[in-house]
Amino acid sequence: MSFSNDTCNKIIFQKFYQDQSEGLLNYVYYKSGNTGFAEDTVQESFIRLWKNCARVPLEKAKSFLFTTATNLFRDRLKHKKVVLKFRERPVQTQTNQDPEFLMQEKEFKAKLDRVISALPEAQRITFLMNRIDKLKYREIAEILGVSQKTVEKRIHQALLVLRKEIGKI
């Protein structure tokens, strides 16, 4: 019986790359806090998927990518503590805002970055995948290989820490 695998079809693979590369990039960035490292890891993960396309069915390809990226992350960083630095956001050019408000906003952002960076890795990644990438709990659970209840618990715990450290706004 002949087996045809869509993963090895160049057009399907390119479409899969377009659909999955940004999410994978964000995932590795959340783990590492390093954009260059995240970009390299995404490319290496897709190269490994292409090399193994005959053995990885398309429905398992996303899981393969995230597992590969996780393993590359672990191999390269060897359990070093990661301090997450958020991407620089464009500064508003409006100058008609109250300087005190702008200072408070900057201080709040710095505090928020510190609190999120201090979250345990599993909570931080899960929280950012939900809040930044807008992934549903089910999607996060599939990507991380955990139950949906685990995802719910991690996000709940992250929110508790954020509320405690930052307070209600």
C-alpha positions as semicolon CSV with decimal commas, in nm:
position;residue;x (nm);y (nm);z (nm)
1;M;0,000;0,000;0,000
2;S;0,143;0,335;-0,100
3;F;0,148;0,610;0,163
4;S;0,138;0,973;0,057
5;N;0,230;1,232;0,316
6;D;0,106;1,588;0,269
7;T;0,386;1,718;0,490
8;C;0,634;1,652;0,207
9;N;0,428;1,848;-0,046
10;K;0,613;2,178;-0,097
11;I;0,299;2,389;-0,140
12;I;0,131;2,241;0,167
13;F;0,454;2,274;0,365
14;Q;0,487;2,644;0,268
15;K;0,127;2,709;0,374
16;F;0,191;2,523;0,700
17;Y;0,503;2,737;0,755
18;Q;0,305;3,057;0,698
19;D;0,032;2,943;0,938
20;Q;0,260;2,821;1,218
21;S;0,585;3,019;1,211
22;E;0,461;3,325;1,402
23;G;0,309;3,121;1,685
24;L;0,622;2,909;1,714
25;L;0,839;3,222;1,711
26;N;0,637;3,375;1,994
27;Y;0,651;3,050;2,192
28;V;1,032;3,031;2,173
29;Y;1,061;3,403;2,243
30;Y;0,848;3,365;2,557
31;K;1,078;3,087;2,673
32;S;1,405;3,260;2,589
33;G;1,345;3,635;2,579
34;N;1,582;3,651;2,282
35;T;1,444;3,738;1,938
36;G;1,750;3,620;1,745
37;F;1,755;3,288;1,925
38;A;1,381;3,246;1,867
39;E;1,418;3,312;1,492
40;D;1,705;3,062;1,463
41;T;1,511;2,801;1,658
42;V;1,203;2,840;1,438
43;Q;1,413;2,796;1,124
44;E;1,591;2,492;1,266
45;S;1,260;2,337;1,376
46;F;1,113;2,374;1,027
47;I;1,430;2,234;0,870
48;R;1,404;1,928;1,094
49;L;1,036;1,890;1,006
50;W;1,120;1,902;0,635
51;K;1,397;1,645;0,678
52;N;1,152;1,418;0,861
53;C;0,843;1,499;0,651
54;A;0,801;1,140;0,536
55;R;0,770;1,023;0,897
56;V;0,559;1,311;1,035
57;P;0,195;1,325;0,920
58;L;0,055;1,673;0,870
59;E;-0,182;1,639;1,168
60;K;0,121;1,574;1,395
61;A;0,347;1,837;1,238
62;K;0,252;2,121;1,477
63;S;0,326;1,905;1,778
64;F;0,654;1,796;1,618
65;L;0,755;2,161;1,567
66;F;0,683;2,269;1,923
67;T;0,854;1,961;2,068
68;T;1,158;2,022;1,848
69;A;1,172;2,389;1,945
70;T;1,144;2,300;2,314
71;N;1,425;2,048;2,284
72;L;1,646;2,299;2,099
73;F;1,577;2,554;2,370
74;R;1,675;2,308;2,643
75;D;1,985;2,197;2,456
76;R;2,114;2,548;2,393
77;L;2,038;2,712;2,724
78;K;2,100;2,413;2,952
79;H;1,857;2,518;3,222
80;K;1,985;2,872;3,268
81;K;1,732;3,097;3,433
82;V;1,560;3,304;3,168
83;V;1,478;3,668;3,220
84;L;1,215;3,772;2,973
85;K;1,254;4,109;2,807
86;F;0,956;4,225;2,612
87;R;0,988;4,360;2,264
88;E;1,032;4,733;2,252
89;R;0,704;4,901;2,176
90;P;0,689;5,221;1,976
91;V;0,687;5,531;2,191
92;Q;0,389;5,758;2,144
93;T;0,478;6,081;1,972
94;Q;0,198;6,279;2,133
95;T;0,331;6,534;2,378
96;N;-0,003;6,663;2,499
97;Q;-0,030;6,392;2,766
98;D;0,040;6,469;3,127
99;P;0,411;6,404;3,202
100;E;0,318;6,254;3,538
101;F;0,084;6,009;3,365
102;L;0,356;5,914;3,116
103;M;0,602;5,853;3,401
104;Q;0,349;5,640;3,591
105;E;0,273;5,445;3,275
106;K;0,643;5,377;3,218
107;E;0,690;5,267;3,580
108;F;0,383;5,043;3,558
109;K;0,510;4,877;3,240
110;A;0,850;4,815;3,399
111;K;0,684;4,664;3,706
112;L;0,456;4,449;3,490
113;D;0,756;4,326;3,288
114;R;0,940;4,236;3,611
115;V;0,643;4,051;3,758
116;I;0,575;3,856;3,438
117;S;0,946;3,775;3,402
118;A;0,953;3,644;3,758
119;L;0,664;3,403;3,700
120;P;0,763;3,037;3,683
121;E;0,843;2,946;3,323
122;A;0,537;2,725;3,270
123;Q;0,301;2,994;3,402
124;R;0,471;3,272;3,206
125;I;0,460;3,084;2,876
126;T;0,101;2,973;2,922
127;F;-0,011;3,321;3,029
128;L;0,161;3,497;2,737
129;M;0,034;3,244;2,482
130;N;-0,318;3,319;2,603
131;R;-0,293;3,697;2,648
132;I;-0,053;3,794;2,368
133;D;-0,117;3,526;2,103
134;K;-0,487;3,502;2,194
135;L;-0,472;3,121;2,192
136;K;-0,755;2,929;2,352
137;Y;-0,686;2,704;2,650
138;R;-0,742;2,397;2,432
139;E;-0,484;2,515;2,176
140;I;-0,227;2,592;2,446
141;A;-0,284;2,250;2,603
142;E;-0,225;2,083;2,267
143;I;0,093;2,278;2,198
144;L;0,240;2,226;2,545
145;G;0,125;1,865;2,577
146;V;-0,068;1,923;2,900
147;S;-0,434;1,903;2,996
148;Q;-0,669;2,196;2,952
149;K;-0,717;2,198;3,331
150;T;-0,342;2,248;3,373
151;V;-0,355;2,546;3,136
152;E;-0,648;2,693;3,330
153;K;-0,463;2,647;3,659
154;R;-0,141;2,807;3,528
155;I;-0,323;3,113;3,396
156;H;-0,525;3,144;3,716
157;Q;-0,206;3,127;3,926
158;A;-0,036;3,385;3,703
159;L;-0,331;3,620;3,741
160;L;-0,324;3,578;4,119
161;V;0,044;3,676;4,126
162;L;-0,018;3,974;3,897
163;R;-0,308;4,098;4,110
164;K;-0,106;4,058;4,429
165;E;0,209;4,226;4,296
166;I;0,050;4,500;4,087
167;G;-0,290;4,546;4,244
168;K;-0,615;4,629;4,073
169;I;-0,603;4,900;3,811
